[in-house]
Amino acid sequence: MASTFVPAPLADVWAWWTDFGDAGQVAHIAHGLGWSRRRVIESGPRRIVFDEEVPWLPQRTRVVRRTAEIDAGNRVLLESGRGWLWFDARWAFREEHGGTRVVRSVEVRHSKWRLVPAWIAKQIVRVDLEHHGRECAADLARASAVAASTAAAPSDEGPAA
């Protein structure tokens, strides 16, 4: 299990974390120790399906099909991955003083890379989660700064008549 703290309101962190984009969208995703190419297959309010491709892996082990079931009421994502790596993960989001705590637990079911020790896999999960937490915080801070500067900007319409 790994966790990270994001200094932003729960609703904002949840919205950022569950926005995978529209079906057909392709994005490059940084993970702290590398990157992947994500292609959204299905995008809905309760379920997201996407392929995560790691281009620097050998051809036959590049893609993991990932599914995220979204429980908005409890602020929980249940994720499964099937491909060269089979895993199940639970992402929980909760308010904490001054922001949001994101907790991720992962259970690896099968991996074609059986030589990777459990302690290394746990470090990879931790680094990935911390990276996404920093990215979330930075994106939300930028959005907040833009909103504040827009609200403070003088109107072009002049005084009301």
PEPE-V226294 format. One record per backbone hydrogen bond with DSSP energy under -0.5 kcal/mol. NH is the residue of the N-H (numbers start at 1). CO is the residue of the C=O. E is the energy in kcal/mol with one decimal. If there is no record, write none. Layout:
# PEPE-V226294
{{NH	CO	E} {NH	CO	E}}
This chain:
# PEPE-V226294
{{2	104	-2.6} {4	102	-2.2} {6	100	-3.0} {8	6	-2.6} {13	9	-2.3} {14	10	-3.0} {15	11	-2.2} {16	12	-2.3} {17	13	-2.8} {18	14	-1.9} {19	16	-1.0} {20	18	-1.2} {24	40	-3.3} {25	22	-2.2} {27	38	-2.4} {29	27	-0.5} {29	36	-2.9} {30	28	-0.5} {31	34	-3.0} {32	34	-0.5} {36	29	-2.2} {37	53	-3.0} {38	27	-3.3} {38	36	-0.5} {39	51	-2.4} {40	25	-2.6} {40	38	-0.5} {41	49	-3.0} {42	49	-2.0} {44	47	-1.7} {48	68	-2.2} {49	42	-2.6} {50	66	-2.7} {51	39	-2.4} {52	64	-2.6} {53	37	-2.9} {53	51	-0.6} {54	62	-2.0} {55	53	-0.8} {57	54	-2.1} {61	58	-2.2} {62	59	-1.2} {64	52	-2.1} {65	82	-2.9} {66	50	-3.4} {66	64	-0.6} {67	80	-2.5} {68	48	-3.0} {69	67	-0.5} {69	78	-3.3} {70	46	-2.8} {70	68	-0.5} {71	69	-0.6} {71	76	-2.9} {72	70	-0.7} {75	71	-0.9} {76	71	-2.0} {77	91	-2.5} {78	69	-2.5} {79	77	-0.6} {79	89	-2.7} {80	67	-2.4} {81	87	-2.6} {82	65	-2.3} {84	63	-0.9} {86	110	-3.5} {87	81	-1.9} {87	85	-0.5} {88	107	-2.1} {89	79	-3.2} {90	105	-2.5} {91	77	-2.9} {92	90	-0.5} {92	103	-2.9} {93	75	-2.1} {94	101	-2.2} {96	99	-2.6} {99	96	-3.0} {100	6	-2.8} {101	94	-3.0} {102	4	-2.8} {103	92	-2.8} {103	101	-0.5} {104	2	-3.2} {105	90	-2.3} {107	88	-3.1} {109	86	-2.7} {109	107	-0.6} {110	86	-1.7} {112	84	-2.1} {114	112	-0.8} {116	113	-1.4} {117	115	-0.7} {120	117	-0.7} {121	117	-2.0} {122	118	-2.4} {123	119	-1.5} {124	120	-2.3} {125	121	-2.1} {126	122	-2.4} {127	123	-2.8} {128	124	-2.4} {129	125	-2.5} {130	126	-2.7} {131	127	-2.4} {132	128	-2.4} {133	129	-2.4} {134	130	-2.3} {135	131	-2.5} {136	132	-2.7} {137	133	-2.5} {138	134	-2.4} {139	135	-2.5} {140	136	-2.7} {141	137	-2.3} {142	138	-2.3} {143	139	-2.3} {144	140	-2.3} {145	141	-2.3} {146	142	-2.4} {147	143	-2.3} {148	144	-2.4} {149	145	-2.4} {150	146	-2.2} {151	147	-2.2} {152	148	-1.7} {153	149	-0.9}}
